[in-house]
C-alpha cells in the first residue's frame, strides 16, 4: 500500500493545476491517468481544434476581402494541416508526464477503481490517501441508435489522415458546430443535424439563429428539429436515416450530441459519493458527499460551463482550500464561452435572456456592428452584439456577440466586467486606435 496526502485522479489541466499547487505547498501528491497525460484539451480537444481552426479563420478573412484588396482564396491542405496539429499533440503526453516526474510528483498510469475500504486500485498498485480529487473529465456520448457501432467522435475527426468528401454530424452543440466549420472549410460537404430547433441552448437565441444562417450560407446542410435514427454501412460509405424519413449516403458519421462524465470505472458508490447523469455532486468547497473526496472540472455536475479554464480555476482553488483552514466557498468570476469558426459566437456574464427577464434591473443594447469601422474594414459579413448594462451603475455586466472577431471582443469585455468598469472608466482609458478595443467605449 502506497500512502499519499492527496491523490488526484485525472492528469488533465484541472487535475494538474491542483497537483502542482498542492505539491508546492508541501503535500505528498500522486496523479493517476488512464489515458493520455495532459487530458482532453491539449490532446483531443481545444488545442488541436484551434490549430485546425487557424487555417479556417485565415481562409475566412481572405474570402471576406475578395474584391477588397485580395484576389484568390487559399485552399486548406488537410495533410499539411494535420501534420502541424500532430507536431503539437504528439509531444503532450510525454512532456506532461516528464514534468510531473521532474517536480517529484508520483504518477500512476492505469484505470483507477475505489475499493470498499476507501483505498484505490490502479493496475497492480494499491493507493491510500487522506484526501482524493476526482478530475476525470468527460468523454463523447454515443447515442443509442440503430447502427451506433458505426459512429465516430471528435477524437477520430481530430486525427484523420484524410477528410471524407461528405461528413454527417449528429448534434449541433459546441463540438458539432466547430467540426462543421472545419470540415466545410477544408472542402467536405457537411450535414449538421440537431434534434431540436434550438441548438447551442446556452447562447442567445437570436445570435444562434444568425449563426445557423451563416453556416447555411457557407454551404453546410443544417437540419434542425430532427434526429438521426439509424446508420448502416453502404459499400465504403454509410447510409443515414433521420426521424423525418430523409436518407443520404455519407463518408463518416460523427456523434457530436454531448459528452458524459468519465466515472463508470471509479465505482464511486463504494465510497458513498453521489453522482447524477451530469456528473459528481459537490458542495461550495467542491467536496463530494464523502468528506475526503473532492471533484473538479468537467466531471462535476454544476451550472458553470464545462471549459478548460474553469477546471484550472477549480484546481487552483482546491490547492488553496485543502491546505488552509476554514476556506470560503468557491466564487466563480464571469466566464466567457466561445464557439469557434469562420463566424464566432461568444457570451459572457449576465445573458441577454436573463436581462430581459429582469428588465427592471438590466437593459439590453442590441447593436448591429457590421458597418462599424472595425468590422467594415475586414468585411465582416454579419457582426452583432447584445450588451447587458446594469441600470443602476451603468456598468456592462454581460454580452453576447456574433462576429469573426468575437473571441477578442469577449475577452476585452471580460476585463471590463471583472473590474466593474463604468462608461466613465472606459472613457478615461486610451486604447490604440483604430482597434477592436477602442470600440469598448461605444458599447454602453
C-alpha positions, 0 to 999 in steps of 0.5 A, spaced: 500 500 500 502 506 497 500 512 502 499 519 499 496 526 502 492 527 496 491 523 490 488 526 484 485 522 479 485 525 472 492 528 469 488 533 465 489 541 466 484 541 472 487 535 475 494 538 474 493 545 476 491 542 483 497 537 483 502 542 482 499 547 487 498 542 492 505 539 491 508 546 492 505 547 498 508 541 501 503 535 500 505 528 498 501 528 491 500 522 486 496 523 479 493 517 476 491 517 468 488 512 464 489 515 458 493 520 455 497 525 460 495 532 459 487 530 458 482 532 453 484 539 451 491 539 449 490 532 446 483 531 443 480 537 444 481 545 444 488 545 442 488 541 436 481 544 434 484 551 434 490 549 430 485 546 425 481 552 426 487 557 424 487 555 417 479 556 417 479 563 420 485 565 415 481 562 409 475 566 412 478 573 412 481 572 405 474 570 402 471 576 406 476 581 402 475 578 395 474 584 391 477 588 397 484 588 396 485 580 395 484 576 389 484 568 390 482 564 396 487 559 399 485 552 399 486 548 406 491 542 405 488 537 410 495 533 410 499 539 411 494 541 416 494 535 420 501 534 420 502 541 424 496 539 429 500 532 430 507 536 431 503 539 437 499 533 440 504 528 439 509 531 444 503 532 450 503 526 453 510 525 454 512 532 456 506 532 461 508 526 464 516 528 464 514 534 468 510 531 473 516 526 474 521 532 474 517 536 480 517 529 484 510 528 483 508 520 483 504 518 477 500 512 476 498 510 469 492 505 469 484 505 470 483 507 477 477 503 481 475 505 489 475 499 493 470 498 499 475 500 504 476 507 501 483 505 498 484 505 490 486 500 485 490 502 479 493 496 475 497 492 480 498 498 485 494 499 491 493 507 493 491 510 500 490 517 501 487 522 506 484 526 501 482 524 493 480 529 487 476 526 482 478 530 475 476 525 470 473 529 465 468 527 460 468 523 454 463 523 447 456 520 448 454 515 443 447 515 442 443 509 442 441 508 435 440 503 430 447 502 427 451 506 433 457 501 432 458 505 426 459 512 429 465 516 430 467 522 435 471 528 435 477 524 437 477 520 430 475 527 426 481 530 430 486 525 427 484 523 420 489 522 415 484 524 410 477 528 410 471 524 407 468 528 401 461 528 405 461 528 413 454 527 417 454 530 424 449 528 429 448 534 434 449 541 433 452 543 440 459 546 441 463 540 438 458 539 432 458 546 430 466 547 430 467 540 426 462 543 421 466 549 420 472 545 419 470 540 415 466 545 410 472 549 410 477 544 408 472 542 402 467 536 405 460 537 404 457 537 411 450 535 414 449 538 421 443 535 424 440 537 431 434 534 434 431 540 436 430 547 433 434 550 438 441 548 438 447 551 442 441 552 448 446 556 452 447 562 447 442 567 445 437 565 441 437 570 436 445 570 435 444 562 434 439 563 429 444 568 425 449 563 426 445 557 423 444 562 417 451 563 416 453 556 416 447 555 411 450 560 407 457 557 407 454 551 404 453 546 410 446 542 410 443 544 417 437 540 419 434 542 425 428 539 429 430 532 427 434 526 429 438 521 426 435 514 427 439 509 424 446 508 420 448 502 416 454 501 412 453 502 404 459 499 400 465 504 403 460 509 405 454 509 410 447 510 409 443 515 414 436 515 416 433 521 420 426 521 424 423 525 418 424 519 413 430 523 409 436 518 407 443 520 404 449 516 403 455 519 407 463 518 408 463 518 416 458 519 421 460 523 427 456 523 434 457 530 436 450 530 441 454 531 448 459 528 452 458 524 459 462 524 465 468 519 465 466 515 472 463 508 470 470 505 472 471 509 479 465 505 482 464 511 486 458 508 490 463 504 494 465 510 497 458 513 498 459 519 493 453 521 489 453 522 482 447 524 477 447 523 469 451 530 469 456 528 473 459 528 481 455 532 486 459 537 490 458 542 495 461 550 495 468 547 497 467 542 491 467 536 496 463 530 494 458 527 499 464 523 502 468 528 506 475 526 503 473 526 496 473 532 492 471 533 484 473 538 479 472 540 472 468 537 467 466 531 471 462 535 476 455 536 475 454 544 476 451 550 472 458 553 470 460 551 463 464 545 462 471 549 459 478 548 460 479 554 464 474 553 469 477 546 471 484 550 472 480 555 476 477 549 480 484 546 481 487 552 483 482 553 488 482 546 491 490 547 492 488 553 496 482 550 500 485 543 502 491 546 505 488 552 509 483 552 514 476 554 514 476 556 506 470 560 503 466 557 498 468 557 491 466 564 487 466 563 480 468 570 476 464 571 469 466 566 464 466 567 457 464 561 452 466 561 445 464 557 439 469 557 434 469 558 426 469 562 420 463 566 424 464 566 432 459 566 437 461 568 444 457 570 451 459 572 457 456 574 464 449 576 465 445 573 458 441 577 454 435 572 456 436 573 463 436 581 462 430 581 459 427 577 464 429 582 469 428 588 465 427 592 471 434 591 473 438 590 466 437 593 459 439 590 453 443 594 447 442 590 441 447 593 436 448 591 429 456 592 428 457 590 421 458 597 418 462 599 424 469 601 422 472 595 425 468 590 422 467 594 415 474 594 414 475 586 414 468 585 411 465 582 416 459 579 413 454 579 419 457 582 426 452 583 432 452 584 439 447 584 445 450 588 451 447 587 458 448 594 462 446 594 469 441 600 470 443 602 476 451 603 475 451 603 468 456 598 468 456 592 462 455 586 466 454 581 460 454 580 452 453 576 447 456 577 440 456 574 433 462 576 429 469 573 426 472 577 431 468 575 437 473 571 441 477 578 442 471 582 443 469 577 449 475 577 452 476 585 452 469 585 455 471 580 460 476 585 463 471 590 463 466 586 467 471 583 472 473 590 474 466 593 474 468 598 469 463 604 468 462 608 461 466 613 465 472 608 466 472 606 459 472 613 457 478 615 461 482 609 458 486 610 451 486 604 447 490 604 440 486 606 435 483 604 430 482 597 434 477 592 436 478 595 443 477 602 442 470 600 440 469 598 448 467 605 449 461 605 444 458 599 447 454 602 453 
